[in-house]
Amino acid sequence: MVQYYEWMPFVEKLNAVDGIDGEIAVFTYSDFSRECKQRGYVINAETMRTPHKLDFFLIIHKFAGSVTLKINMEEYHVGEGAHMLHVAPGQIVSLESITPDFDAHVMIMSSRFIESLLVFMNNFVPWRFGASRLAVKPLSEHESKMSEFFVSSVRYVLSDKNNPYRLHATQHVMMAIFYASDKLVEINNCDTVRTNADVLTKQFMELVKENFRKERLLKFYSDKMCITSRYLSRVVKECTGSSASDWIERYVVLEARALLKSTNMTIQQISDELNFPSQTFFGKYFKRRVGMSPKEYRRVG
C-alpha cells in the first residue's frame, strides 16, 4: 500500500494550497488539478484507482459533480448535492470514477494535528472523525453554507504567513468547526440514543485524561470500569478507530511534548512526572512514538 500522507510535502508546495508544516493543508480540487496540469505533474484517476492507505485525516466537502470511491473496500457513490466525506488514518481508499465537473474543498490533517486538539477539546474529536460510520454524509443547505464558511476561515488564517501564531489560530478555528459539526449532528439526529459502546468509550477517555500521568496499563482502566480489558479494547476501537492502548499512549506523548517544549524541566524530571521507571525507558518510549529522542525533540521538534 502507498502511504498517502507522503504527498503532504508535495501538496504544500503548490500555490493552490494553503498549509503549514505538514500539519494541515486546504485546497479546492479544481485549483489543485489545474496547477498540477500546468506544472506537468501526473495525478489522474488512474493513479488514484490504486488503493492508498491513509495515515492522516481527510475531509472532503463535495459541492459539484459526482464521484464513486471505496473506503475500506466498501463502495460509496456520491452524486447530486453537497456531501461531506471523512476518512480516518488507517483506512484504505481507492477512486473508482469521477465526473469532469467534480469539485470539492479538501482538507488534510495529520494525526499529530488532531491529537493536539485533544488537549483543549475534552476528547471530542474521536466521535466525529475517527469512526468509519461517518464516511459519507449528505449536507443540508445550511450545513453546506457552514462548511463553506469554515473552510474560508481556515484558509484565511493559513494564508497569513506573517502571523507567527497561525498554527495556533488554525487549531482554534478547527475546534470551532468540530463543535459546530457536533451541534448540527445532534440537531439533525435528536432522537438518536448514544450506544453503550459510546458511553463506555467516553468514560474511558475521561479516566485516561485524569490518570495517564501515573497509569499506562489498560488493566487499570478496565478494572476501574468493571469490564475486561479485551472488551474495553473492542468498544474503544469500534467508536474511535484507534485502540484503547493507542489513546493512553497519545495522552502520554502529548504531555511529554508539552513539558519538553514549554518548561525548563529536565528530561529526568519529565520522566519522573510521567511515572516512567527510568529516563532511558522514557527515551525509548518517546522515540518509538515521535521518531526522535526527547533531547532531539526539545532542540528541533
C-alpha positions as CSV (number, residue, x, y, z in Angstrom):
1,M,0.0,0.0,0.0
2,V,1.1,3.6,-0.7
3,Q,1.3,5.9,2.3
4,Y,-0.8,8.8,1.0
5,Y,0.5,11.2,3.6
6,E,3.8,11.2,1.8
7,W,2.1,13.6,-0.6
8,M,1.9,16.3,2.1
9,P,5.4,17.9,1.3
10,F,4.5,18.0,-2.4
11,V,1.0,19.4,-1.8
12,E,2.2,22.2,0.4
13,K,4.5,23.5,-2.4
14,L,1.6,24.3,-4.7
15,N,0.3,27.9,-4.9
16,A,-3.3,26.5,-4.9
17,V,-2.8,25.0,-1.4
18,D,-2.8,26.8,2.0
19,G,-0.9,24.7,4.6
20,I,1.6,24.7,7.4
21,D,4.5,22.5,8.4
22,G,2.9,19.2,7.4
23,E,0.1,19.6,9.9
24,I,-2.8,20.8,7.8
25,A,-3.4,21.6,4.1
26,V,-6.5,23.0,2.5
27,F,-7.3,23.4,-1.2
28,T,-10.1,23.3,-3.8
29,Y,-9.9,20.2,-6.0
30,S,-10.3,22.2,-9.3
31,D,-7.5,24.7,-8.4
32,F,-5.2,21.8,-7.3
33,S,-5.8,19.9,-10.5
34,R,-5.3,22.9,-12.7
35,E,-2.0,23.8,-11.2
36,C,-0.8,20.2,-11.3
37,K,-1.6,20.1,-15.0
38,Q,0.2,23.4,-15.6
39,R,3.3,22.1,-13.8
40,G,3.2,18.8,-15.7
41,Y,2.5,16.7,-12.6
42,V,0.9,13.4,-13.4
43,I,-2.0,13.0,-10.9
44,N,-5.0,11.4,-12.5
45,A,-7.9,9.0,-11.9
46,E,-5.7,6.0,-13.0
47,T,-3.1,6.7,-10.3
48,M,-5.8,7.1,-7.7
49,R,-7.5,3.8,-8.6
50,T,-4.7,2.1,-6.8
51,P,-5.7,1.6,-3.1
52,H,-4.0,4.1,-0.8
53,K,-3.7,3.6,2.9
54,L,-4.1,6.9,4.7
55,D,-2.2,7.9,7.8
56,F,-3.9,11.3,8.1
57,F,-7.4,12.6,8.3
58,L,-9.1,13.6,5.0
59,I,-12.2,15.7,4.9
60,I,-13.8,16.4,1.5
61,H,-16.8,18.8,1.0
62,K,-18.1,17.8,-2.4
63,F,-20.2,20.6,-3.9
64,A,-20.2,19.8,-7.6
65,G,-20.2,16.7,-9.9
66,S,-20.1,13.1,-8.6
67,V,-17.6,10.6,-7.6
68,T,-17.5,6.8,-6.7
69,L,-14.9,5.6,-4.3
70,K,-14.2,2.7,-2.0
71,I,-13.3,3.2,1.7
72,N,-12.1,0.0,3.4
73,M,-13.5,-1.9,0.4
74,E,-17.0,-0.5,0.9
75,E,-18.2,1.4,-2.2
76,Y,-19.8,4.8,-2.0
77,H,-21.4,6.7,-4.8
78,V,-21.6,10.4,-4.0
79,G,-23.9,12.0,-6.5
80,E,-26.1,15.2,-6.7
81,G,-26.0,17.7,-3.9
82,A,-23.4,18.6,-1.3
83,H,-21.8,15.8,0.7
84,M,-19.1,15.5,3.4
85,L,-16.7,12.7,3.2
86,H,-14.5,11.7,6.2
87,V,-11.6,9.3,6.0
88,A,-9.6,8.4,9.1
89,P,-6.0,7.2,9.5
90,G,-5.6,3.6,8.7
91,Q,-8.5,3.4,6.2
92,I,-7.8,2.4,2.6
93,V,-9.2,4.5,-0.2
94,S,-9.4,3.9,-3.9
95,L,-11.1,6.1,-6.6
96,E,-13.5,4.2,-8.9
97,S,-14.8,7.0,-11.1
98,I,-15.1,10.8,-11.1
99,T,-17.0,13.2,-13.4
100,P,-15.3,16.0,-15.3
101,D,-17.3,18.6,-13.4
102,F,-16.4,17.3,-9.9
103,D,-15.2,19.9,-7.4
104,A,-14.7,19.9,-3.7
105,H,-13.0,21.6,-0.8
106,V,-10.3,19.2,0.5
107,M,-8.7,19.3,4.0
108,I,-5.8,17.1,5.0
109,M,-4.9,17.0,8.7
110,S,-2.1,15.0,10.2
111,S,-2.8,12.6,13.1
112,R,-0.4,14.8,15.2
113,F,-2.6,17.9,14.4
114,I,-5.8,16.1,15.5
115,E,-4.1,14.8,18.6
116,S,-3.0,18.3,19.6
117,L,-6.6,19.4,19.7
118,L,-7.4,16.8,22.4
119,V,-5.6,18.9,24.9
120,F,-8.3,21.6,24.5
121,M,-11.4,19.7,23.4
122,N,-12.1,17.1,26.1
123,N,-11.9,14.1,23.8
124,F,-14.5,15.4,21.3
125,V,-12.7,14.6,18.0
126,P,-12.9,10.7,18.0
127,W,-16.7,10.6,17.8
128,R,-16.9,12.9,14.8
129,F,-13.8,12.0,12.7
130,G,-12.5,8.6,13.8
131,A,-15.4,6.4,13.1
132,S,-16.0,4.8,9.7
133,R,-19.7,5.1,10.1
134,L,-19.3,8.8,9.3
135,A,-17.6,8.2,5.9
136,V,-20.2,9.9,3.7
137,K,-22.9,12.3,4.9
138,P,-25.3,14.4,2.7
139,L,-25.3,18.1,3.7
140,S,-28.4,20.3,4.1
141,E,-28.2,23.8,2.5
142,H,-27.4,25.2,5.9
143,E,-24.7,22.7,6.7
144,S,-23.1,23.3,3.2
145,K,-23.0,27.0,3.8
146,M,-21.5,26.5,7.3
147,S,-18.8,24.3,5.7
148,E,-18.0,26.9,3.1
149,F,-17.7,29.5,5.8
150,F,-15.3,27.4,7.9
151,V,-13.1,26.4,5.0
152,S,-12.8,30.1,4.1
153,S,-11.9,30.9,7.7
154,V,-9.2,28.2,7.9
155,R,-7.7,29.3,4.6
156,Y,-7.7,32.9,5.7
157,V,-5.7,32.1,8.8
158,L,-3.3,29.8,7.0
159,S,-2.7,32.3,4.2
160,D,-1.4,35.0,6.7
161,K,2.2,33.7,6.7
162,N,3.4,36.8,8.6
163,N,1.5,35.7,11.7
164,P,3.8,33.6,14.0
165,Y,0.8,32.2,15.7
166,R,-1.1,31.0,12.6
167,L,-0.8,27.3,13.6
168,H,-2.4,28.0,17.0
169,A,-5.0,30.2,15.3
170,T,-5.8,27.4,12.9
171,Q,-6.2,24.9,15.8
172,H,-8.8,27.2,17.4
173,V,-10.7,27.6,14.2
174,M,-10.7,23.9,13.8
175,M,-12.1,23.5,17.3
176,A,-15.0,25.8,16.3
177,I,-15.6,23.6,13.3
178,F,-15.7,20.4,15.3
179,Y,-18.1,21.8,17.9
180,A,-20.4,23.3,15.3
181,S,-20.4,20.0,13.4
182,D,-21.3,18.2,16.6
183,K,-24.2,20.6,17.2
184,L,-25.5,20.1,13.7
185,V,-25.4,16.3,14.0
186,E,-27.2,16.4,17.4
187,I,-29.9,18.7,16.0
188,N,-30.5,16.5,12.9
189,N,-30.5,13.3,15.0
190,C,-32.1,14.4,18.2
191,D,-33.8,11.1,18.5
192,T,-30.6,9.1,18.3
193,V,-29.6,7.4,21.6
194,R,-25.9,7.1,22.3
195,T,-24.9,3.4,22.3
196,N,-23.4,1.6,25.3
197,A,-20.1,1.5,23.4
198,D,-20.2,5.3,23.1
199,V,-20.9,5.7,26.8
200,L,-18.1,3.3,27.8
201,T,-15.6,5.0,25.4
202,K,-16.4,8.4,26.8
203,Q,-16.0,7.1,30.3
204,F,-12.6,5.5,29.3
205,M,-11.4,8.8,27.8
206,E,-12.3,10.7,30.9
207,L,-10.4,8.2,33.1
208,V,-7.4,8.4,30.8
209,K,-7.4,12.2,31.0
210,E,-7.3,12.0,34.8
211,N,-4.8,9.2,35.2
212,F,-2.5,8.9,32.2
213,R,0.4,10.5,34.1
214,K,0.5,7.6,36.5
215,E,-1.3,4.8,34.8
216,R,-0.5,3.4,31.3
217,L,-1.7,-0.2,31.7
218,L,-5.0,-1.0,30.1
219,K,-5.9,-3.2,33.0
220,F,-6.1,-0.3,35.4
221,Y,-8.8,1.3,33.3
222,S,-10.8,-1.8,32.6
223,D,-10.7,-2.7,36.4
224,K,-12.0,0.9,37.2
225,M,-14.8,0.3,34.7
226,C,-15.6,-3.2,35.9
227,I,-15.2,-4.7,32.4
228,T,-12.5,-6.9,30.8
229,S,-9.5,-5.3,29.0
230,R,-10.5,-7.2,25.9
231,Y,-14.0,-5.8,25.8
232,L,-12.7,-2.3,26.5
233,S,-10.3,-2.5,23.6
234,R,-13.1,-3.7,21.3
235,V,-15.6,-0.9,22.1
236,V,-13.0,1.9,22.0
237,K,-11.7,0.7,18.6
238,E,-15.3,0.5,17.4
239,C,-16.1,4.1,18.4
240,T,-12.8,5.9,17.6
241,G,-10.9,3.8,15.0
242,S,-8.0,3.5,17.4
243,S,-7.2,1.1,20.2
244,A,-7.5,2.0,23.9
245,S,-3.8,1.5,24.3
246,D,-3.2,3.9,21.5
247,W,-5.2,6.6,23.2
248,I,-3.3,6.1,26.5
249,E,-0.1,6.4,24.6
250,R,-1.2,9.6,22.8
251,Y,-2.0,11.3,26.0
252,V,1.4,10.4,27.5
253,V,3.2,11.6,24.4
254,L,1.2,14.8,24.1
255,E,2.0,15.7,27.7
256,A,5.7,14.8,27.2
257,R,5.8,17.1,24.2
258,A,4.3,19.9,26.1
259,L,6.7,19.6,29.0
260,L,9.7,19.4,26.7
261,K,8.7,22.5,24.8
262,S,7.1,24.7,27.4
263,T,9.0,24.0,30.6
264,N,12.6,24.0,31.9
265,M,12.1,20.6,33.5
266,T,15.0,18.2,32.8
267,I,14.3,15.0,30.9
268,Q,14.8,13.1,34.1
269,Q,12.2,15.2,35.8
270,I,9.7,14.7,32.9
271,S,10.3,11.0,33.1
272,D,9.5,11.1,36.8
273,E,6.5,13.3,36.3
274,L,5.1,10.7,33.8
275,N,5.9,7.8,36.1
276,F,8.5,6.0,33.9
277,P,10.8,3.6,35.7
278,S,13.9,5.4,34.2
279,Q,14.9,8.2,31.9
280,T,16.2,5.5,29.4
281,F,12.8,3.8,29.3
282,F,11.1,7.1,28.8
283,G,13.5,8.0,26.0
284,K,12.8,4.7,24.1
285,Y,9.1,5.1,24.6
286,F,9.1,8.7,23.3
287,K,11.3,7.9,20.3
288,R,9.2,4.9,19.2
289,R,6.1,7.2,19.0
290,V,7.6,10.5,17.8
291,G,10.6,9.3,15.8
292,M,13.3,11.2,17.7
293,S,14.6,11.3,21.2
294,P,13.3,13.7,23.9
295,K,16.6,15.7,23.6
296,E,16.3,16.0,19.8
297,Y,12.6,16.9,20.1
298,R,13.4,19.7,22.6
299,R,16.1,21.0,20.2
300,V,14.4,20.9,16.9
301,G,10.8,19.5,17.3
